[in-house]
Amino acid sequence: QAKTLHHDTSFRLPFHSAMLSTLRIARAPVRRFQAAAFSTLPAPTFSEVKFVKEDVEKVMMELPDYNFYEMKESVPNPYQGTTLDRSILLDPPAPALTAPKVEFSKLENGLKVASIDKQGLTARLGLFVNAGSRFETSANFGVSHMVSLMGFKSTAHLSHLRTVKTLEQLGADSSSACTAGREEIVYTVDVQREYVPLVVPLMVGNVLFPRLLPWEVKGASGEVDGAKQALEANPDDMVSELLHKAAYCNNTLGLSPYASARSMPYFAPETMRGFLLDHFAPERMVLVGVNVAHSELSKWAMRAFADYNAIPMKKREEAKAAYTGGDLRMEGSSPFCHLALGFESVPWGQKELAPVALLQTILGGGSAVYSGIGSGVTSRLSTQVVKQSPFVESCSAFNTSYTDSGLFGVYGVSQADKAGDMAKAVAKTMAGLTSVSKDELTKAKAMLKGKMFRQADNDVELMKDMGQQLLLSGRYGSPADFAKIIDGVTESDVSAAAKKILSSKLTLAAYGDTHSVPHYAAMEAAFK
């Protein structure tokens, strides 16, 4: 039961960092509510970074002291030899307090660079690429997942072994990852801020000149089965997959970011190289850093690209997502029934996104085993579904927005025999969203803004938020910007958004023990 609560929050990953845990179903962290109104957000000013030919010896002198097998302190320890009878706090260095500020720049080749320095000791770096499973075709299904599996392997500069050993020496081997989603592929590394000059070229090498050696590709292909097993062992991720497949049947967002056994014939260097050439142009990339000086980040990004020809921008077909709705169920090993009911939501950047975010907050969520701060104990789903039945394990609202469509709904976990009762209770609660009182809206606004501001303090979520906003909109909005948008929403805006969402076709997805899930037609009728 405790496990269902944990996945309850990971099932939805959306908008502003604050919303990242409240508004989106996805395999990897995704979109935010900031996009609620592009026109109201200030367009960032990108300072241009010119490519400069530099003396290699002088550049190498700027690198921190680093030996492949030995780490040296860049600054001598001033307290070496200090005994326990002396307090080192008697002579602390004076702090240099600097207000965090988001800064932007752009390389000559179109790569956007953004950073915010919060003076933290650990730098969070992310390289975002506007490519994902929605851009795949029948000739390369699963290639996004394949590319992510080849992340941090051999490049033209470093072998796979050398890459791994370098990351280990920097203490970043466990924090380095490459994940593929439906609209983005993201390379991330967490490292001590003084070693950013070493890590940025290493990250860029993955998108600029990966070697894609046949034996490494063959070795990575064995990870596909492991990813499939991990997916099936995680009911929340599995329901998300089923929901997308049913909502966008055989098109764009319905294509899975996971490779399958059917994809194995395509798992070849040529397939991945072709995908990189089609989608990995610098104009489709954003490099983001948190707790790093912007001048350093942009300088080392420039140096990583300066002497190499990047992949040229190529026009690509971008088919519009076609929402179909539908019903998809799968029996799984879970003894519970995991059920999601969804409708088409507004796409990225629409003005209705702020009212939809508030609708999600009003629905909220609840758990049978946890009722701490922020768990939504006073929300509609908690009071009208979870607390009304001892058989409901957890229930939560989600909203996920993509560039041209979105999904809004409720995900619940219940005892298998009572799945029908839970589904009907959820349908009744969702149908009541067309009526929202002024007091309820005021409370939802306060909760949404509070969550947004609190989560903005999370460096990892902030990094993801900045990258995804810039990648898909070219703009960035701070929590304060979105607080103003939220404050401007009225009861009529929320009611209109609810009516629009509920007028779309229902999508139903279920996993686990699904024997008592009602027929699709019965659930459709419950919303009438």
DOGUVEX-771593 format. One line per 3 residues: number of its first residue (from 0); their letters; for each residue z, x, y of C-alpha. Coordinates in Angstrom, 3 decimals, padded with zeros to 6 digits. Layout:
# residues N
NUM) A) Z/X/Y | ...
END
This chain:
# residues 528
0) QAK) 000.000/000.000/000.000 | 000.781/002.819/002.397 | -002.648/004.217/001.680
3) TLH) -004.339/001.021/002.812 | -002.607/001.323/006.161 | -003.882/004.851/006.648
6) HDT) -007.452/003.825/005.951 | -006.975/000.746/008.091 | -007.156/002.964/011.170
9) SFR) -009.827/005.338/009.884 | -012.184/002.445/009.124 | -013.066/001.968/012.753
12) LPF) -014.104/004.825/014.960 | -015.591/003.947/018.363 | -015.919/004.505/022.066
15) HSA) -013.847/006.568/024.453 | -011.514/008.991/022.784 | -008.904/006.420/023.341
18) MLS) -010.953/003.957/021.488 | -012.052/006.368/018.866 | -009.543/004.932/016.441
21) TLR) -010.124/001.359/017.486 | -013.807/000.675/017.855 | -016.028/002.014/015.149
24) IAR) -016.783/002.070/011.444 | -018.399/005.309/010.534 | -018.365/008.312/008.317
27) APV) -017.816/010.628/011.199 | -016.262/010.073/014.557 | -018.608/008.147/016.730
30) RRF) -019.210/006.201/019.793 | -016.995/004.959/022.559 | -016.508/002.138/024.912
33) QAA) -017.251/004.319/027.869 | -020.818/003.382/027.569 | -019.779/-000.085/028.647
36) AFS) -021.879/000.207/031.742 | -024.006/003.268/032.326 | -024.940/002.112/035.789
39) TLP) -021.310/002.127/036.949 | -020.609/005.659/035.737 | -021.230/008.647/037.974
42) APT) -024.143/010.796/036.825 | -022.791/014.296/036.114 | -024.183/017.207/038.064
45) FSE) -025.437/019.865/035.685 | -025.441/023.372/037.088 | -028.456/025.271/035.813
48) VKF) -027.898/028.313/033.619 | -030.834/030.736/033.700 | -031.706/032.948/030.780
51) VKE) -030.905/036.545/031.697 | -031.914/039.755/029.972 | -028.734/041.800/029.674
54) DVE) -027.773/045.225/028.478 | -026.595/044.858/024.895 | -023.932/047.544/025.228
57) KVM) -022.396/045.828/028.245 | -022.427/042.485/026.447 | -020.705/043.985/023.430
60) MEL) -018.016/045.399/025.685 | -017.090/041.833/026.690 | -016.379/040.783/023.124
63) PDY) -012.732/040.702/022.028 | -011.618/043.522/019.754 | -012.608/042.464/016.279
66) NFY) -012.980/044.203/012.970 | -014.423/042.481/009.965 | -011.427/043.406/007.838
69) EMK) -008.778/043.857/010.489 | -007.599/041.894/013.503 | -006.385/043.786/016.543
72) ESV) -004.376/042.324/019.362 | -006.494/042.188/022.501 | -003.330/042.669/024.603
75) PNP) -000.404/044.881/023.502 | 002.681/042.911/022.574 | 005.053/043.307/025.565
78) YQG) 008.041/042.410/023.392 | 007.444/044.916/020.609 | 010.722/046.522/019.613
81) TTL) 012.797/043.830/021.336 | 016.108/043.295/019.565 | 017.812/039.966/018.994
84) DRS) 020.456/040.652/021.658 | 017.845/040.345/024.428 | 016.335/037.020/025.393
87) ILL) 012.634/037.357/026.078 | 012.849/034.164/028.129 | 014.552/036.096/030.923
90) DPP) 011.230/037.509/032.084 | 008.547/034.891/031.342 | 005.155/035.304/032.999
93) APA) 004.556/032.922/035.880 | 002.431/029.977/034.704 | -000.968/029.489/036.305
96) LTA) -001.113/025.715/036.604 | -004.638/024.358/036.937 | -005.610/020.700/036.890
99) PKV) -008.062/019.992/034.033 | -011.580/019.315/035.282 | -014.686/018.342/033.338
102) EFS) -017.574/020.702/034.115 | -021.235/020.465/033.168 | -024.185/022.829/032.962
105) KLE) -027.596/022.918/031.352 | -029.554/025.823/029.908 | -033.184/026.343/030.793
108) NGL) -034.195/025.049/027.383 | -032.440/021.687/027.949 | -029.189/022.249/026.014
111) KVA) -026.308/020.507/027.803 | -022.928/022.244/028.015 | -019.696/020.448/028.921
114) SID) -016.094/021.592/028.898 | -012.586/020.843/030.087 | -009.901/023.510/030.224
117) KQG) -006.428/022.093/029.571 | -004.996/025.611/029.248 | -004.361/025.120/025.547
120) LTA) -004.291/028.106/023.201 | -006.723/026.594/020.689 | -010.310/025.964/021.726
123) RLG) -012.053/022.950/020.179 | -015.807/023.477/020.003 | -018.461/020.981/018.969
126) LFV) -022.252/021.253/018.790 | -023.770/017.752/018.698 | -027.350/017.080/017.605
129) NAG) -029.073/013.732/018.107 | -030.279/013.466/014.509 | -028.982/011.486/011.565
132) SRF) -029.796/009.226/008.664 | -031.501/006.581/010.823 | -034.310/009.085/011.465
135) ETS) -034.995/009.669/007.783 | -038.077/008.389/005.964 | -038.937/007.608/002.367
138) ANF) -040.179/011.199/002.096 | -036.786/012.742/002.868 | -033.978/010.251/002.186
141) GVS) -030.645/012.081/002.241 | -031.888/015.039/004.298 | -029.183/014.587/006.988
144) HMV) -026.495/015.042/004.353 | -028.383/018.025/002.945 | -028.494/019.677/006.380
147) SLM) -024.752/019.130/006.813 | -024.060/020.692/003.407 | -025.988/023.780/004.535
150) GFK) -023.843/024.163/007.645 | -022.241/027.596/008.071 | -024.353/029.154/005.326
153) STA) -026.665/032.162/005.783 | -028.466/032.604/009.110 | -030.804/035.302/010.393
156) HLS) -027.763/037.223/011.682 | -025.065/036.618/009.087 | -025.040/036.102/005.346
159) HLR) -023.007/033.247/003.925 | -020.325/035.694/002.788 | -020.179/037.322/006.199
162) TVK) -019.969/033.919/007.883 | -017.098/032.810/005.651 | -015.209/036.085/006.065
165) TLE) -015.666/035.988/009.840 | -014.289/032.456/010.065 | -011.412/033.417/007.768
168) QLG) -010.531/036.404/009.949 | -010.566/034.164/013.006 | -008.370/031.593/011.277
171) ADS) -011.132/028.995/011.569 | -012.318/028.667/007.979 | -010.372/025.419/007.456
174) SSA) -011.349/023.917/010.804 | -015.093/024.586/010.566 | -017.194/021.646/009.459
177) CTA) -020.591/020.033/009.699 | -020.792/016.255/009.343 | -023.777/013.937/009.356
180) GRE) -023.649/010.401/010.695 | -026.229/007.732/011.333 | -027.215/008.997/014.763
183) EIV) -025.736/012.483/015.037 | -025.042/015.698/013.156 | -021.995/017.601/014.441
186) YTV) -020.897/021.217/013.941 | -017.219/021.790/014.840 | -014.920/024.822/014.959
189) DVQ) -011.313/025.225/016.152 | -010.411/028.785/017.105 | -008.055/030.712/019.370
192) REY) -009.599/030.582/022.807 | -010.036/034.359/023.149 | -012.445/034.329/020.186
195) VPL) -014.854/031.759/021.631 | -017.429/034.545/022.366 | -017.580/035.262/018.634
198) VVP) -017.827/031.668/017.466 | -020.439/030.228/019.854 | -023.301/032.455/018.574
201) LMV) -022.215/031.729/015.015 | -022.456/027.953/015.629 | -025.796/028.217/017.431
204) GNV) -027.194/030.259/014.546 | -026.868/027.196/012.309 | -029.323/025.206/014.425
207) LFP) -031.508/028.055/015.684 | -032.317/030.180/012.644 | -030.700/028.978/009.358
210) RLL) -032.236/030.828/006.416 | -031.935/027.956/003.904 | -032.045/030.353/000.975
213) PWE) -033.110/028.690/-002.305 | -030.019/029.786/-004.238 | -027.717/028.503/-001.501
216) VKG) -029.596/025.216/-001.406 | -029.285/024.904/-005.171 | -025.554/025.604/-004.960
219) ASG) -025.055/023.019/-002.210 | -026.954/020.382/-004.174 | -024.044/020.292/-006.590
222) EVD) -021.844/018.963/-003.799 | -023.813/015.708/-003.627 | -022.111/014.300/-006.713
225) GAK) -018.730/015.298/-005.322 | -019.462/013.502/-002.057 | -020.509/010.389/-003.970
228) QAL) -017.321/010.426/-006.033 | -015.219/010.908/-002.893 | -016.988/007.963/-001.280
231) EAN) -016.348/005.673/-004.239 | -012.713/006.796/-004.336 | -012.279/005.770/-000.698
234) PDD) -012.591/001.967/-000.525 | -012.670/001.904/003.284 | -015.642/004.252/003.521
237) MVS) -017.309/002.359/000.698 | -016.951/-000.969/002.494 | -018.398/000.624/005.622
240) ELL) -021.433/001.758/003.652 | -021.922/-001.653/002.054 | -021.500/-003.381/005.409
243) HKA) -024.192/-001.267/007.078 | -026.581/-001.686/004.162 | -026.186/-005.463/004.243
246) AYC) -026.311/-005.732/008.048 | -029.445/-003.586/008.429 | -031.195/-004.099/005.110
249) NNT) -033.568/-001.216/004.351 | -033.932/-000.040/007.940 | -032.514/002.488/010.429
252) LGL) -028.731/001.992/010.554 | -028.731/000.654/006.998 | -029.828/004.046/005.653
255) SPY) -026.857/005.886/004.224 | -025.733/009.264/005.641 | -024.929/010.252/002.052
258) ASA) -027.512/011.818/-000.226 | -027.811/010.273/-003.683 | -029.227/011.172/-007.066
261) RSM) -032.510/009.703/-005.857 | -032.521/012.329/-003.074 | -032.257/015.333/-005.373
264) PYF) -036.039/015.924/-005.668 | -036.087/016.294/-001.866 | -033.189/018.769/-001.834
267) APE) -035.382/021.753/-001.028 | -035.556/024.256/001.844 | -038.928/022.872/002.961
270) TMR) -037.543/019.346/003.362 | -034.631/020.492/005.494 | -036.761/022.888/007.539
273) GFL) -039.178/020.064/008.326 | -036.302/017.831/009.469 | -034.944/020.589/011.693
276) LDH) -038.357/021.124/013.289 | -038.658/017.403/014.008 | -035.210/016.798/015.483
279) FAP) -033.310/019.991/016.362 | -034.756/020.722/019.798 | -032.184/021.956/022.389
282) ERM) -032.946/018.914/024.559 | -031.310/016.820/021.839 | -028.150/018.951/021.706
285) VLV) -024.817/019.069/023.521 | -022.286/021.912/023.274 | -018.742/020.819/024.128
288) GVN) -015.572/022.844/024.501 | -011.962/021.857/025.143 | -009.454/024.514/026.227
291) VAH) -012.173/026.962/027.188 | -013.376/028.260/030.547 | -016.719/026.670/031.382
294) SEL) -018.176/029.915/032.679 | -017.442/031.581/029.338 | -018.831/028.742/027.240
297) SKW) -022.083/028.425/029.171 | -022.516/032.217/029.348 | -022.217/032.722/025.605
300) AMR) -024.385/029.679/024.892 | -027.069/031.214/027.114 | -026.754/034.554/025.332
303) AFA) -027.050/032.876/021.928 | -030.421/031.349/022.897 | -031.773/033.921/025.356
306) DYN) -033.702/036.179/022.973 | -035.020/033.506/020.638 | -037.626/030.778/020.719
309) AIP) -035.853/027.468/020.191 | -037.459/024.570/018.319 | -039.850/022.820/020.739
312) MKK) -039.211/019.201/021.676 | -041.339/016.892/019.558 | -041.928/013.202/020.145
315) REE) -040.512/011.139/017.289 | -040.804/007.560/016.160 | -037.583/005.695/016.904
318) AKA) -037.733/002.339/015.160 | -035.425/-000.283/016.632 | -032.553/-001.354/014.418
321) AYT) -033.266/-004.753/012.871 | -030.057/-006.676/012.189 | -030.546/-008.840/009.092
324) GGD) -027.048/-009.855/008.045 | -026.369/-010.504/004.399 | -023.980/-010.151/001.493
327) LRM) -023.265/-007.039/-000.559 | -020.476/-006.602/-003.117 | -019.584/-003.866/-005.558
330) EGS) -016.945/-003.650/-008.228 | -014.776/-000.555/-007.850 | -011.716/001.127/-009.276
333) SPF) -009.349/-000.241/-006.611 | -007.031/-003.009/-007.889 | -007.261/-004.667/-004.441
336) CHL) -010.088/-006.535/-002.807 | -011.460/-004.731/000.255 | -013.398/-007.182/002.377
339) ALG) -015.257/-006.944/005.696 | -016.745/-009.805/007.692 | -019.045/-008.744/010.502
342) FES) -021.544/-009.926/013.096 | -024.045/-008.177/015.320 | -022.349/-006.686/018.355
345) VPW) -023.751/-005.314/021.587 | -025.500/-001.926/021.581 | -024.477/001.205/023.385
348) GQK) -024.452/000.918/027.159 | -024.443/-002.867/027.563 | -022.145/-004.471/030.127
351) ELA) -020.771/-006.837/027.450 | -019.205/-003.887/025.631 | -016.019/-004.005/027.716
354) PVA) -015.325/-007.689/026.859 | -016.079/-006.914/023.212 | -013.562/-004.055/023.252
357) LLQ) -010.980/-006.482/024.596 | -011.870/-008.998/021.880 | -011.145/-006.320/019.319
360) TIL) -007.791/-005.599/020.978 | -006.931/-009.306/020.990 | -007.680/-009.539/017.272
363) GGG) -005.814/-006.270/016.708 | -004.518/-005.707/013.228 | -001.456/-005.519/011.067
366) SAV) -000.028/-004.129/007.857 | 002.412/-005.401/005.303 | 004.141/-002.019/005.121
369) YSG) 004.213/-000.749/008.690 | 005.220/-002.319/011.997 | 005.842/000.602/014.337
372) IGS) 004.761/001.120/017.930 | 001.072/000.437/018.401 | 000.641/-001.275/015.035
375) GVT) -000.377/-004.559/016.672 | 002.496/-006.731/015.455 | 001.783/-009.345/018.158
378) SRL) -001.990/-009.443/017.689 | -003.823/-012.474/016.317 | -004.661/-010.913/012.972
381) STQ) -001.082/-009.793/012.478 | 000.470/-013.161/013.350 | -002.205/-015.474/011.926
384) VVK) -003.282/-013.573/008.792 | -000.972/-010.752/007.673 | 002.358/-012.454/008.398
387) QSP) 001.181/-015.743/006.914 | 000.591/-014.350/003.445 | 002.564/-011.889/001.306
390) FVE) -000.672/-011.056/-000.515 | -002.479/-009.476/002.442 | -001.931/-005.724/002.537
393) SCS) -003.583/-004.981/005.882 | -006.116/-006.397/008.285 | -007.798/-004.957/011.383
396) AFN) -010.644/-005.618/013.801 | -013.474/-003.136/014.324 | -016.359/-002.694/016.700
399) TSY) -019.024/-000.045/016.339 | -021.853/000.477/018.813 | -025.101/002.337/018.311
402) TDS) -027.953/002.964/020.709 | -029.666/-000.349/019.986 | -027.252/-002.500/017.979
405) GLF) -023.649/-002.770/016.838 | -021.210/-004.378/014.417 | -018.104/-006.384/015.243
408) GVY) -015.771/-007.871/012.681 | -012.615/-007.678/010.629 | -011.735/-005.532/007.639
411) GVS) -008.950/-006.667/005.328 | -007.267/-005.638/002.081 | -005.548/-008.157/-000.156
414) QAD) -004.414/-008.848/-003.686 | -007.549/-009.545/-005.706 | -006.668/-013.156/-006.595
417) KAG) -006.019/-014.055/-002.943 | -009.182/-012.593/-001.395 | -010.569/-016.082/-000.795
420) DMA) -007.487/-017.166/001.140 | -007.603/-014.029/003.259 | -011.323/-014.474/003.982
423) KAV) -010.804/-018.062/005.153 | -007.831/-017.097/007.334 | -009.823/-014.271/008.926
426) AKT) -012.765/-016.607/009.566 | -010.498/-019.131/011.252 | -008.929/-016.431/013.442
429) MAG) -012.309/-015.007/014.458 | -013.706/-018.443/015.237 | -010.824/-018.948/017.688
432) LTS) -011.919/-015.994/019.825 | -013.973/-018.279/022.076 | -010.703/-019.339/023.682
435) VSK) -008.568/-016.621/025.313 | -005.734/-017.274/027.755 | -005.167/-015.322/030.957
438) DEL) -001.850/-013.927/029.713 | -003.388/-012.814/026.432 | -006.243/-011.076/028.253
441) TKA) -003.829/-009.336/030.629 | -001.819/-008.025/027.696 | -004.986/-006.880/025.897
444) KAM) -006.117/-004.974/028.977 | -002.788/-003.160/029.208 | -002.849/-002.301/025.497
447) LKG) -006.439/-001.068/025.596 | -005.914/001.111/028.662 | -002.669/002.490/027.277
450) KMF) -004.308/003.472/024.019 | -007.214/005.011/025.884 | -005.019/007.169/028.101
453) RQA) -002.782/008.238/025.216 | -005.636/009.306/022.989 | -007.279/011.220/025.833
456) DND) -004.491/013.771/025.276 | -005.847/014.497/021.807 | -008.056/017.583/022.161
459) VEL) -010.147/016.885/019.064 | -010.885/013.279/020.019 | -011.615/014.320/023.600
462) MKD) -014.146/016.871/022.395 | -015.877/014.297/020.192 | -015.846/011.743/022.968
465) MGQ) -017.449/014.052/025.516 | -020.129/015.132/023.066 | -021.098/011.653/021.989
468) QLL) -021.201/010.250/025.500 | -023.436/013.048/026.762 | -025.593/013.074/023.647
471) LSG) -026.492/009.404/023.811 | -026.299/008.568/027.503 | -026.448/011.806/029.439
474) RYG) -023.326/010.644/031.311 | -019.593/011.034/030.929 | -016.868/008.630/032.001
477) SPA) -013.193/009.527/032.200 | -010.402/007.181/031.054 | -009.846/006.254/034.714
480) DFA) -013.495/005.200/035.045 | -013.187/002.882/032.089 | -009.852/001.509/033.132
483) KII) -011.618/000.152/036.227 | -014.307/-001.479/034.081 | -011.654/-003.063/031.864
486) DGV) -009.766/-004.421/034.868 | -012.905/-006.205/036.038 | -013.332/-008.291/032.865
489) TES) -012.548/-012.021/033.161 | -011.678/-014.705/030.641 | -015.188/-016.157/030.930
492) DVS) -016.680/-012.712/030.134 | -014.596/-012.460/026.980 | -015.389/-016.024/025.906
495) AAA) -019.117/-015.527/026.471 | -019.079/-012.291/024.470 | -017.286/-014.021/021.573
498) KKI) -019.799/-016.887/021.509 | -022.716/-014.464/021.519 | -021.298/-012.419/018.657
501) LSS) -020.390/-015.426/016.501 | -023.863/-016.914/016.991 | -025.432/-014.050/015.004
504) KLT) -025.823/-014.046/011.247 | -022.783/-013.199/009.131 | -022.546/-009.938/007.186
507) LAA) -020.148/-009.804/004.230 | -019.212/-006.683/002.289 | -016.647/-006.404/-000.489
510) YGD) -015.474/-003.624/-002.783 | -012.897/-003.268/-005.539 | -011.875/-006.376/-007.456
513) THS) -014.188/-008.953/-005.868 | -013.998/-011.810/-008.359 | -012.370/-014.254/-005.928
516) VPH) -014.436/-013.510/-002.796 | -016.043/-016.792/-001.671 | -019.777/-017.377/-001.815
519) YAA) -021.740/-016.222/001.224 | -022.735/-019.786/002.124 | -019.096/-020.893/002.038
522) MEA) -018.119/-018.126/004.437 | -021.002/-018.994/006.753 | -019.786/-022.592/006.825
525) AFK) -016.253/-021.436/007.675 | -017.513/-020.106/011.015 | -019.317/-023.309/011.993
END
